[in-house]
Amino acid sequence: MGMNDTAWKNLFDKYHILAEVKKNGQFIISANQIKEFREPRFMTKFDHRINLPAVFAENDLSILPITRGDYVIASFSAYKEFEEPSPEVQRISIPSHIQSLIPQFLVSEAIALNCANACGVLSDFLEDDGLVPTVSGRMSSGSFSFNINTAFGTKNIAVNNSQIEIDAAYEGIQYLSLFEAKRDLSDDFLIRQLYYPFRVWSNRVIKKVKPVFLIFSNGIFSLYQYQFEDSRSYNSLQLIKQKNYMIATEICLSDIENLLRTVPIATEPDISFPQADRMSRIVNLMELLNEKPMTKQEITSEYAFDERQTNYYTDAGRYLNLIDKEQDENGNILFQLSTCGEYIMGLGYRERQLAIAAQILMHKVFNETLRLHLQNGVMPDKQTIVQLMKRSSLYRVEADSTYLRRSSTVIGWINWILEMIEL
């Protein structure tokens, strides 16, 4: 059990929170009460549904701030799944005179936003002129109330001087666009991060306020523009527009063919064959580990993973010799970049992409699958890939059903390599 799980279980027991929620539909808890067991800043920040403590998840509960020191617990529909991103990607380039915005050094949300602005991403996506960065950081919410869906119907919540945080705001001639920016690739988000700032600034400006979510990882900006159909309704947000932009690498087909020709085939490691379809998430994990080693618990809580996914994706990084797993002096499992991973993360963006592709293509099954794809112009079917896997001396893969499941990793990673190619 994580520290949050334990502390919240103790709070629920001490204040009979479940019984109160059953009786009144909600429970209001103060920061001082939370502090009896753990610092409120650790205990109340759950950016993704998967981060919720066990006692919340098991009872379908969420938590929202309502004043500077109070929170309300109820069966809120507080999160929204991201819609499937568009498969189209627009290539962009960093202006040649800008030397400090290099893809491998875009290590914070603020720097990623500056880069998106410098590359023309924001003016293209927002369809507004004269963009100027305006309000950002922490500020007070003032007072407003809203309706939110719960398991027992709609509930009205009053907010009074809660703290809100805005990653960036860009005001143009027509709109004020408010940004929530993230560096982790996740399946959902906390609507509050868009809704509270939207309500605050809709009261303060006459212009239309656009809530925008920006996700940045490995040279790709994914932007989602939402609209609250009913400004007083927390759950009324609709996706209006979604677009992806990728910093150009000028990798062409011949670069990939050259890798296929020159990469030496490695002996399969004594690590389970990966069950992690999204290569983009492995690279994203490498970006986070490039800043500091992380324990299994930290990856699970800071990153939108459950414990099983943490195992899958760290194992996949180990399989590719990009991530190492060790024990610290307290017996905690610690993940960090391997020597090879550190070297790769220090490369320029183009070289980094090719070096990661090389780590994949060192493994026989990926190498042969890509060769077949390039020969025939289509991805081999799963049965063909399973045959290639069976001939590749994989570690501890026995059942046919396991081969079939893991074949989707092969397809996912090969597609990731092919998506690098710029026509």
N, C-alpha and C positions, 0 to 999 in steps of 0.2 A: 504493500500500500504506500502511495506517495504521501508526502507531508500534508498536502492540501486535503487529500482524502481523509486522513486521520483527523486533522483539525476540524474539518466540516462535520465529520461523524460525531465528534465530541460536542460541537455546537448544536447540532440537531437533537442530540440526547438531552443536553442541558436545558434547552429552551423549548423542547417538545414541538419542534418546528413542523414536523409532518402533521401532527394533530391540529395545530393552529391553521395550517394551510387548508386542511380538510374542512375545518369549521368556518373559516373566514375567507377562504380563497386566496389568501396571501399571508406573508409574514414580513414585517418590517424589522430590519436588524441594523444596529448602529456599528460604525467603525470601532467604537470602544468595546462593544461586545465581541466583535471578531478578533480584536487585538488580544483578548484574553488567551487565545490559542495560537495565533500567528499574525504577522503583519498583514493588514488589509490589502496592501497593493499586490501581494502574492495571491491573496485569497479571493479576489473579485474580478480578476482580468482573464476572461475566457473568450479569446477572439474567435474560436471555432467550437462547434458543438462537441467535438471529440475531446476538447480540453476540460470539459465539465467534470467536477469531482464525481466519484462513483455514486454517492447518495443523491446527487442531482439527476444523473443519467438514469438511475434505476427508478426514480419517481417522476420522471418527465418534468423536471423543474429547471428554471433559469433564474438569473439574478440581474437586476438593472439598478443603476444609481438614481436616486431621486432628489437628494440634497447633497451639500458638501460632505455630510458624514453619515448619510443613511442610504440603505439599499432595500429593495423590495424583492422577495422571493415568491415566485408563483409558477404555474404551469404555462409560462409564456411561449408563444412561437417567436423566439428571439432571433433565430438564424435564417439565412436564405442560402440555398445551394447556388453555386455559380452555374450559369448556363454553359453548355458545351461551347468552347471558343470556336470562332470561325476558322476553317482550315486555311484561309488565305492569309498570307503574311506580306506586308509591304516593306521593301528594303529601304533603309535610311542610312545616311552616313553622318559622322560627326564632322562639323566644319573643319577644314584643314588647318586653320590658324589656332584651333583650340587644342592645347597640349595636355591640360590637366584632367580632361574627361576621357579617360581611357577605360574601355569596358571592364578590364580586370580590377580597376580601382573604384568601381561604382558600388561601394560597400555600405551605403546607407540609403534610406528612402529619400532623404533630402537631396543627395547627390544624384540619384537616379532621376528625380524630378527635374533637376537642373539640366541633366543631359537630355531628357525628353524635350525640354523647352528649346535647348540649343539646336537640336536636330530637326526642329519644326514639327515634332509629333503633336504637341499641344495645340498649335494653331490649326493643324490639319484636322485633328479629332474634334476640337471644340467648335469649329466653324465660326470663329469670332475674330474680330480685328482689334488691334491695339492692346494686346494682352499684357497685363502688368501683375507681377506677384504682389499680393496684398496681405491678408491676415493669415497668421499661422501660429502654432503653439497652443499653450493651454489658456483657457479663458472660462469665465462663468457663463452658465446657460441662461441666466435670468429665469423668468417663470413662464411655463406653458403646460398644457395638458394634452393628452392624446389617448386614442383608443388602441388596444392591442388584443390580438386573438389569444385566447387561452383554451385549455381543454374543456372549460365550463362556459364557453361563450366569450363575448367581448368584454374587456375590462377597461375602465378609465383610470389613467395614471397621471398624477400631478407631479411635475418636476419644478423644483425651486432652488436656484443657485447651485446646481450640480456642476461638477467640473467637466468641460468638454475639451477635446484636443483635435486640432485640425492640422494635417500634415502640410497642406499648402492650399492656397486659394489663388486663382488667376481671374482677374476681372478684365473684361473687354468692353467693347461698345455696347453689346447687347445683353451679356450674361455675367453672373458671378458663378464661377465653377469651383466647387469645393472638392478637394482630393483627400481620399484615404489611400495611402500607398503601403504596399507590403512586398517583402522579399521572399516570402515562402509560398510555394505552390500548394494551394489547399482546395478542398472541395466546397467549402461554404464560408460565410462570413457573418459577423454580428451586425445586424441591420442598424443597431444603435450608432455605430461608428459613422454611418451616413446620415441617419435620421436626426439625431440631436443637433449637429451643426446646421443641417438644412432648416430646422425649425427656428433656431436662433437667428440665422442670417436672413431668412425669409421675412422676419419681423423688422429687420434693420435696413433692408434695401428695397427699392421699388422694382429693380430688375428681376428677371426670372433667375432662380438659383438652381444650378445643375449639380447634383451629386455624382461624383465620378470615382470609380475604384481603379487604381493602377497597380498592376503586379509586374515586378521586374525580376528577371532571372536570366543569367547566361546570355546577355545581349538582346533579349526579347522583352519588349514592353507590350503587355496586354491591357487594354483599357475597356472599361465597362461603364457606360453612362446610364444612370437610372432616373426614374421620375416617380415621385409619390403622387399617385392619381388623386388621392384625397389627402391634403396636407395634414389633416388631423388624425390620419390613420397610419400607424406604424407599419402594418403589413401590406400597405397598398402599393409597394414599389414594383415597377415594371422596368424591364430592360428595354432601353430605347435604341441602343447602338453598341456594338462591340467590334473592336478592331485590334489587330496585332501588327507590331512594327519590329523589324529585326535589324540590328546594326550589320551592315553588309560586310562580308568576309572575303568576297571574290574567290570562294572555293568552287572549283569547277569539276566536272566529271573526271577529267584526266588526273586531278589530285587524288580522287578516291581510287581510281584504277591503279595509280602508282602505289598507293598504300597496300592494296590487295597483292600487288606484285612483290613488294619489298618486305612486308611485315613477316617476321619469323613466327612460326606456329609454336605456341607454348605448350608445355605439359599441363594437363588439367589439374588444378589445385585440389587439395583435400577440403573443399568447401562446397556445400550443397549448390547445385546448379540454380541460378537465380530465379526467383519468382517475383519479379519487379518490372512490370511492363513499361513504366514511364522513365526512360533514360533522363528526361529533363529533371525529374525529381532527384536522381542520383547526383547530377551535376549541381543542383540547388543545395543538396546536403553538403557537397564538397565546398561550395561557397561559404556556407555557415561554419564548417569546420576549419576553413582557411583563417578564420578570425580567432577561434579558440577551440581546444579539444572539448568534447561534450560527453556527459554520461548518458547512458541509455534513457534515464528518467528525464534529463534535460531535452534530449531530442524528442521524446514522446510529448513533453508538455509544451516546449517552445515551438515545436513544429507540428503541423496538423496531422499527426499520425496517431494510430493506436499502437499498443505495444507490439502487436503482431507485425504491423507495417514497418515499425522501426527495425525489427529483426530482419525482415525481407530486404529492406533498402540498405542497411549497413552491411548485410551479408553480400549483397550485390556489389557494393563498393569494394569489399574485401576480395571478392572473386576476381575483380578487374585489377587488383593490386593498387587501388587508389586510396583505400582506407585501412587503417590498422586498428586492432582491438586489443586493449591491454587492461590490466587491473591496477587501480591506484593503491596507495598505502592503506586506505580504509576498506579495500576489498570491492569498491565500486567498479563496474565495467566502464571503461573510458574509450571513446572513439576519437581518433585523430587522423589527419592526412598521413598517408605513407610517404616515404621519401620520394617515390615516383609521383604521388598525388601532389605533394608540395611543389615539386619541380614543374609539373603541368600547370598548376594554378598560378605560377609565376610567369608563364609565357604570355606573349601577346594573344589577343583574342582569336585570330585566325589559326595560329600555331596550336593554341590550346584545343580548339575544336578538332583539329586533325590528330593531335596527340591522344585525345580521348577515343576517337574513332580507331586509332591504331591499337589501343589497349583492348578494344572489343574484338577487332579482327585478328588478334593473336590467337583467339580461340577458334578451333577448327570448324565448329558448327556454324558460327557467325560468318566466318570467311567463306565457307562453301555455299551458304544460303545467299550471300550477297553476289557471289559469282553467278549462281543460277539466275538470280533476279536480273543481273545485267545482261546475261546471255539471252534470256527469254522475254525481257521487258515487263514481266509481271512477278509478283511475289510467289514463291513456291507455296503449294497448299500445306496445311498442317501435317498431313500424312507424310508428305515428302520430307518435311523438316524433322518429323519424328524419326524417320529412317536415318537421316544425317546424324541426329543426336545419338541414336543407338550405335553408330559406328565411331563415336567420338570419345569413348571411354570416360563418360561423365561419372562424377563421384556420387555414389548412393542414389542413383535414380533407377528404380526397378519397375514399378507398376506402369502399365501402358497409360493409365489415367494420369499419372504424374508426368510422363513424357508429353502427353497431349496438353496438359495445363501449362507446362513450362515452355511449350512451343510458342505461346503468345509473347513471352519475353523476347524470343529470337525475332519475331516479327516486329515488335515494338522498337527494339534497338536498331534493327536494320532500317526501319522507316526513319528513325532519328538521324542516321547517317545520310540517308538519301535527301532528307529535308535541308541538309546543309548546302546542297549543290545549287549554285546560282546559275540560271540559264543565260 
